[in-house]
Amino acid sequence: MNVRPANAADIGYCERLDSSYATEYVWQVDELTTADTIGVTMRRARIPRRIEVVYPRGTQTLYDDLERNECFLVADDAGALVGYMDMAVRRWQWQGWIKHLIVHRPYRRQGIATLLMQSAERWARGAVLRAIIAETQTKNDPAICLYTKLGFSFCGFIDRYYNNGDISMLYSLNL
């Protein structure tokens, strides 16, 4: 498996990868607000049956993302593109924000997302960033487990972040 910077010829392949995922868990957010307190509890809940989830982002901006000339990496398996990771840099915060982390379904659970994230971390350290922020849907339990395994810590959430109204959970890795 080779992780390398993406090029323009890769974008069409990236657009065709299966970005949907399946899950048996969802993170539920409960908020309790009083005059003096705001309390938020997040808990992992098993759902009655496994569900297939459509990836909440489109690929229409991938060419623009590539032209930013920041951190856009692809996983190449003997000439076949099997995954990609796109990180935008917020220079005013010295942070990298993971916009996309996709591994084609037949290649999942083989360490490819880990390789992409480790390569992104090396790139971020070389760019002297202070942190990497990863955002994900509350129902993307596979991504949440990956970020936790890689040493990321929960650092917040954004209500109604995605076009479908889903909450985004934020995970941070301090560099």
VENFEN-V584958 format. One line per field, one symbol per residue. phi: phi as a letter, one per 30 degrees, with the letter a starting at -180 (. if undefined). psi: psi as a letter, one per 40 degrees, with the letter a starting at -180 (. if undefined). burial: 1 if it has 24 or more other C-alpha atoms within 12 Angstrom, else 0. A space follows every 50 residues. Layout:
phi = ???
psi = ???
burial = ???
//
This chain:
phi = .ccbddbeddeededcddcdbcbcbbccccbbcbdcbbcbbbbdbdcebd bcbdedcdcdcdddddddhccbcbccchjcdcaabbbcccddchbccdcb bbbeedcdibidddeddddddddddddhdcaccccaddcdeedddddddd jdcdbkbbdhddedjddcccbbbdc
psi = hhhiiiiddddddddeiheiiiieiihhhhhhhadeihhhhhihhhidih ihhhheiieeedddddedfbghiihhgfehheiihhhihgddefihhhdh hhhhdeeifeedddddddddddddddefidihhhiiidegddddddddde eiiheaihifdideeiihhhiihh.
burial = 00111110011011101111101011111000000000000000000000 00101110100100110001111111000011111111100000111111 11110001000111111111101100001111111111111111111001 0101001000000001111111100
//
